[in-house]
Amino acid sequence: MDFDSAFPVAPGMTVLDVGAGQGRHSFEALRRGAVVTAFDMNESDLADVKTMFGAMEVEGEVPDGASGTVMHGDARQMPFADNSFDRVVASEILEHIHEDEAVMAEIFRVVKPGGLVAVSVPRNWPEQVCWKFSDSYHEVEGGHIRIYRASELVGKLQRAGLAPYKQHHAHALHSPYWWLKCAVGTENNDNPAVKAYHKLLVWDMMRAPLVTRFAENALNPVAGKSFVVYLRKPAVAA
């Protein structure tokens, strides 16, 4: 997500991370001073996110007035009032859910008028490669159940009432990693090549060195693993 320009998060804003997973976007919003809610069905992941929130506070990474909380629940029926959040993130979640349009309707409902939404899903062609390499990649419980075309995703979000204003591709360095995992077996985490590549990705995430940032930015238009679209809830209802 482009938190610097396309999807700015300012101190004091309320941010909902739908399907927060391991909390990557929640942590970034918290560092920027937001009041963050990490929402997910996986209680184990939420426990890890809560621990990290606490560690960030101990390390002085949480600005005054910011806070991070976790909440367990179903994205198809979220326990939040209408117009609750300034920003909503839904990253790599819709491809897992049969009732994706129900989730989109809920996202529209809980974001404030004039508020921004960031949605990402696996990009069509890199995802097609993963599906061809491995049935287990998408046939396991909780796995990916669909491959979106960008126009299909944007169209559904527009029908939910959101107005797109920017889109791009991201995470090009992740595409070869997942092709490799699908080729050797998605559960084969002991494969030397998989372990080495995973170590590279963790190093890149933690350090963000210029060399990998430059390489990924150059490769994203061609091989970005994710398609990202930014949308706005109209300030006045249509």
RABELNOR-V399512 format. One record per residue. N is the residue number from 1. OMEGA is omega as a letter, one per 40 degrees, with the letter a starting at -180 (999 if undefined). NEAR is the number of other C-alpha atoms within 8 Angstrom. D_FIRST is the distance of its C-alpha to the first C-alpha in Angstrom with 2 decimals. Layout:
n=N omega=OMEGA near=NEAR d_first=D_FIRST
n=N omega=OMEGA near=NEAR d_first=D_FIRST
This chain:
n=1 omega=i near=6 d_first=0.00
n=2 omega=a near=7 d_first=3.79
n=3 omega=a near=8 d_first=5.86
n=4 omega=a near=7 d_first=8.80
n=5 omega=a near=6 d_first=9.72
n=6 omega=a near=8 d_first=8.23
n=7 omega=a near=12 d_first=7.27
n=8 omega=i near=8 d_first=9.75
n=9 omega=a near=11 d_first=11.03
n=10 omega=i near=8 d_first=14.68
n=11 omega=i near=9 d_first=17.31
n=12 omega=i near=9 d_first=19.03
n=13 omega=i near=12 d_first=16.50
n=14 omega=a near=12 d_first=16.57
n=15 omega=i near=14 d_first=13.41
n=16 omega=i near=12 d_first=13.86
n=17 omega=a near=14 d_first=11.90
n=18 omega=a near=13 d_first=13.78
n=19 omega=a near=13 d_first=14.62
n=20 omega=a near=15 d_first=13.20
n=21 omega=a near=9 d_first=14.90
n=22 omega=i near=8 d_first=15.03
n=23 omega=a near=9 d_first=12.85
n=24 omega=a near=8 d_first=10.08
n=25 omega=i near=10 d_first=7.76
n=26 omega=a near=13 d_first=11.18
n=27 omega=a near=9 d_first=12.28
n=28 omega=i near=8 d_first=9.72
n=29 omega=i near=12 d_first=10.54
n=30 omega=i near=15 d_first=14.12
n=31 omega=a near=10 d_first=14.30
n=32 omega=i near=11 d_first=13.54
n=33 omega=a near=16 d_first=16.49
n=34 omega=i near=17 d_first=15.40
n=35 omega=a near=13 d_first=17.61
n=36 omega=i near=15 d_first=15.56
n=37 omega=i near=13 d_first=16.83
n=38 omega=a near=17 d_first=15.74
n=39 omega=a near=14 d_first=17.39
n=40 omega=i near=16 d_first=18.48
n=41 omega=a near=8 d_first=21.73
n=42 omega=a near=8 d_first=21.93
n=43 omega=i near=8 d_first=23.93
n=44 omega=i near=6 d_first=23.90
n=45 omega=a near=10 d_first=20.13
n=46 omega=i near=17 d_first=20.35
n=47 omega=i near=8 d_first=23.18
n=48 omega=i near=9 d_first=21.19
n=49 omega=i near=12 d_first=18.36
n=50 omega=i near=11 d_first=21.20
n=51 omega=a near=8 d_first=22.79
n=52 omega=i near=8 d_first=19.77
n=53 omega=i near=11 d_first=19.49
n=54 omega=i near=8 d_first=23.15
n=55 omega=i near=8 d_first=22.84
n=56 omega=i near=10 d_first=20.25
n=57 omega=i near=9 d_first=22.75
n=58 omega=a near=7 d_first=25.59
n=59 omega=i near=6 d_first=23.93
n=60 omega=a near=7 d_first=23.40
n=61 omega=a near=8 d_first=19.59
n=62 omega=a near=12 d_first=19.62
n=63 omega=i near=10 d_first=20.59
n=64 omega=i near=5 d_first=23.54
n=65 omega=i near=9 d_first=22.94
n=66 omega=i near=13 d_first=19.71
n=67 omega=i near=10 d_first=20.04
n=68 omega=i near=12 d_first=18.53
n=69 omega=i near=9 d_first=20.33
n=70 omega=i near=10 d_first=20.20
n=71 omega=i near=9 d_first=21.70
n=72 omega=i near=10 d_first=22.97
n=73 omega=a near=10 d_first=23.25
n=74 omega=a near=8 d_first=22.79
n=75 omega=i near=10 d_first=19.87
n=76 omega=a near=8 d_first=22.56
n=77 omega=a near=8 d_first=24.44
n=78 omega=a near=8 d_first=22.55
n=79 omega=a near=5 d_first=24.83
n=80 omega=i near=6 d_first=23.39
n=81 omega=i near=6 d_first=25.15
n=82 omega=i near=8 d_first=24.24
n=83 omega=a near=9 d_first=22.03
n=84 omega=a near=10 d_first=20.96
n=85 omega=i near=13 d_first=17.33
n=86 omega=a near=11 d_first=15.70
n=87 omega=i near=15 d_first=12.17
n=88 omega=i near=14 d_first=11.56
n=89 omega=i near=12 d_first=8.82
n=90 omega=a near=14 d_first=10.31
n=91 omega=i near=12 d_first=8.70
n=92 omega=i near=10 d_first=11.47
n=93 omega=a near=11 d_first=14.24
n=94 omega=i near=10 d_first=15.90
n=95 omega=i near=14 d_first=17.37
n=96 omega=a near=10 d_first=19.35
n=97 omega=i near=8 d_first=21.01
n=98 omega=a near=6 d_first=24.05
n=99 omega=a near=7 d_first=23.83
n=100 omega=a near=9 d_first=20.34
n=101 omega=i near=9 d_first=21.58
n=102 omega=i near=8 d_first=22.82
n=103 omega=i near=12 d_first=19.38
n=104 omega=i near=11 d_first=18.08
n=105 omega=i near=9 d_first=21.15
n=106 omega=i near=12 d_first=20.50
n=107 omega=i near=9 d_first=16.97
n=108 omega=a near=11 d_first=18.70
n=109 omega=a near=9 d_first=21.48
n=110 omega=i near=12 d_first=19.80
n=111 omega=a near=17 d_first=17.44
n=112 omega=i near=13 d_first=19.52
n=113 omega=a near=10 d_first=20.87
n=114 omega=a near=8 d_first=18.78
n=115 omega=a near=13 d_first=15.77
n=116 omega=i near=13 d_first=12.26
n=117 omega=i near=14 d_first=10.64
n=118 omega=a near=15 d_first=7.35
n=119 omega=i near=11 d_first=8.72
n=120 omega=i near=12 d_first=8.35
n=121 omega=i near=13 d_first=11.68
n=122 omega=i near=13 d_first=13.50
n=123 omega=a near=15 d_first=14.47
n=124 omega=a near=10 d_first=18.15
n=125 omega=i near=6 d_first=20.05
n=126 omega=i near=12 d_first=18.62
n=127 omega=i near=11 d_first=19.02
n=128 omega=i near=9 d_first=22.52
n=129 omega=i near=9 d_first=23.42
n=130 omega=a near=12 d_first=22.53
n=131 omega=i near=10 d_first=24.66
n=132 omega=a near=7 d_first=27.50
n=133 omega=a near=9 d_first=27.58
n=134 omega=i near=12 d_first=27.61
n=135 omega=a near=8 d_first=28.80
n=136 omega=i near=7 d_first=27.86
n=137 omega=a near=12 d_first=24.15
n=138 omega=a near=10 d_first=24.17
n=139 omega=i near=9 d_first=27.54
n=140 omega=i near=7 d_first=27.18
n=141 omega=a near=4 d_first=26.94
n=142 omega=a near=5 d_first=23.40
n=143 omega=a near=9 d_first=22.28
n=144 omega=a near=10 d_first=20.65
n=145 omega=i near=10 d_first=23.02
n=146 omega=i near=6 d_first=21.75
n=147 omega=a near=11 d_first=20.07
n=148 omega=i near=11 d_first=18.45
n=149 omega=a near=8 d_first=19.09
n=150 omega=a near=9 d_first=16.34
n=151 omega=i near=6 d_first=19.06
n=152 omega=a near=8 d_first=20.09
n=153 omega=a near=9 d_first=16.81
n=154 omega=i near=10 d_first=16.43
n=155 omega=i near=8 d_first=20.13
n=156 omega=i near=10 d_first=20.05
n=157 omega=i near=12 d_first=17.40
n=158 omega=i near=10 d_first=19.58
n=159 omega=i near=7 d_first=22.61
n=160 omega=i near=10 d_first=21.17
n=161 omega=a near=9 d_first=21.22
n=162 omega=a near=12 d_first=17.70
n=163 omega=a near=10 d_first=17.41
n=164 omega=i near=11 d_first=14.68
n=165 omega=i near=8 d_first=14.02
n=166 omega=i near=8 d_first=11.45
n=167 omega=i near=9 d_first=10.23
n=168 omega=i near=8 d_first=9.53
n=169 omega=a near=12 d_first=9.78
n=170 omega=i near=13 d_first=8.15
n=171 omega=i near=11 d_first=9.95
n=172 omega=i near=15 d_first=13.35
n=173 omega=a near=10 d_first=15.00
n=174 omega=a near=10 d_first=14.64
n=175 omega=i near=12 d_first=16.66
n=176 omega=i near=8 d_first=19.95
n=177 omega=a near=11 d_first=19.59
n=178 omega=i near=9 d_first=19.60
n=179 omega=i near=11 d_first=22.32
n=180 omega=i near=9 d_first=24.30
n=181 omega=i near=13 d_first=24.00
n=182 omega=a near=12 d_first=25.10
n=183 omega=a near=9 d_first=27.93
n=184 omega=a near=8 d_first=29.36
n=185 omega=a near=8 d_first=28.67
n=186 omega=i near=11 d_first=25.57
n=187 omega=a near=5 d_first=27.50
n=188 omega=a near=8 d_first=28.89
n=189 omega=i near=8 d_first=26.86
n=190 omega=i near=6 d_first=29.94
n=191 omega=a near=8 d_first=29.89
n=192 omega=a near=6 d_first=29.99
n=193 omega=i near=6 d_first=27.55
n=194 omega=a near=12 d_first=24.99
n=195 omega=a near=10 d_first=25.51
n=196 omega=a near=8 d_first=25.21
n=197 omega=i near=9 d_first=21.98
n=198 omega=i near=9 d_first=20.44
n=199 omega=i near=8 d_first=21.70
n=200 omega=a near=8 d_first=20.01
n=201 omega=i near=10 d_first=16.55
n=202 omega=i near=8 d_first=17.18
n=203 omega=i near=9 d_first=18.50
n=204 omega=a near=10 d_first=15.55
n=205 omega=a near=7 d_first=13.15
n=206 omega=a near=6 d_first=15.77
n=207 omega=a near=6 d_first=16.96
n=208 omega=a near=9 d_first=14.37
n=209 omega=a near=7 d_first=17.51
n=210 omega=a near=6 d_first=17.76
n=211 omega=i near=6 d_first=19.33
n=212 omega=i near=9 d_first=16.60
n=213 omega=i near=9 d_first=13.83
n=214 omega=a near=8 d_first=16.20
n=215 omega=a near=8 d_first=17.06
n=216 omega=i near=12 d_first=13.67
n=217 omega=i near=10 d_first=12.74
n=218 omega=a near=7 d_first=16.22
n=219 omega=a near=10 d_first=16.07
n=220 omega=a near=13 d_first=12.81
n=221 omega=a near=10 d_first=14.71
n=222 omega=a near=6 d_first=17.47
n=223 omega=i near=9 d_first=16.42
n=224 omega=a near=17 d_first=12.70
n=225 omega=a near=16 d_first=12.88
n=226 omega=i near=12 d_first=10.18
n=227 omega=a near=14 d_first=10.23
n=228 omega=i near=13 d_first=7.42
n=229 omega=i near=13 d_first=9.17
n=230 omega=a near=14 d_first=9.09
n=231 omega=i near=12 d_first=12.46
n=232 omega=i near=12 d_first=14.95
n=233 omega=a near=15 d_first=17.89
n=234 omega=a near=12 d_first=20.95
n=235 omega=i near=7 d_first=22.66
n=236 omega=a near=5 d_first=25.91
n=237 omega=i near=5 d_first=26.46
n=238 omega=999 near=3 d_first=27.53
